[in-house]
Amino acid sequence: MKQEDVTLISCSVCGERYRTGSAKIVGSRNNSLIVHIHCGSCYSSTLTIISKNSTGENTMTMGMLTDLSYNEAVESMNMRAIDADEVLDIIEETR
């Protein structure tokens, strides 16, 4: 799957059509792309996972609003995942 396989329609926040170049690939895994999409109208950004379904069509499988820039999103892809013990430590520290 490549950048040119991604077709965008409109921003989920303001409804404006995305401009050409508003989507940048952050990473890829298997048959999916992780894409950072920035709206030039309302300045919101989303991280979206786009996969190919069984018929070969592109399907958005998950999208979420983010305050990460494209560069920050790329950096976060290379970070080490936290484990369950670290999550529990954080919960204990915030009590």
N, C-alpha and C positions, 0 to 999 in steps of 0.2 A: 504494500500500500504506500502511495506517495502523496506528496502535497497536492498535486493536481487532481487526485482522486477525491478531494474534499470539496463539497459544494455547500456554501453557507447561505442562509436566507436572511434572517433578521435577529436582532438583539432581543433576548428574553426579558431585559429590563425596560428598555424604552420602545421597542418595536421597530426601530429604524433598520433599514437594510444594511448589512455589513458592507464595508468598502473593500475593494480588491486589496489584498495584502494584509488584511486584518488578522488572518490566522497564520500562526507559525508553529511548526512541529517542535515539540519539546523532547519527545522520545518515541520509541516504538517497541512493541513487544508482540511476538507472534504475529497475528493478523490484525493488530490494533495500532492506532496512532494516539498519542497523547498530544493534544493541540491547545495552545494558548490563543484565545481569541479576544481581541481588544476592540471595543466599540468606539469609533471616532466621534459619535454624537454625544453619548452620556458618560464616556470614559470608564465604563465598567469593563471588567475582564472576567473571563471564565476559563476554567480548565475543563476540557471535554475529552472523553474517550470515544473514538470512532472506530468501529469494527466492521468487518464484512460479515454479513449473515450467510446462511447456508445457500442462498441463491446468488451470492456474489455481490449483492447490493450493499452500499455503505449504510450503516445504521449508527446513530448516536446511542451509546449504551449508558452514558452517565455524563452529566455536566454539573459544575458547581461554580458559584461566584468565588472570586479570589481577589485578594489585594496584592498578590505577587505580580511583579513585572515578568516579562518573558525571561530575562536573564536569571532572576531569582528562581523561577520555575525550573529552568535547566539545571541550576546549581542543586536544587532540592532533589533532583533525580539521582544525583550521585552521593547523597548522604546515606549514612548507615541507618537502617531501621532500628527503632527502639524495641526492647523486648518487654514482656509482661512485668518483670520485676521493676523495671524503670518506671513503668506506668503506675504501679502500686506505690513506689517511693514518692512520686509526684503527688499522688492523692494524699498520702500521709503528711507530706510537708505542707499541704494547703489546708489542713484541718485546724 
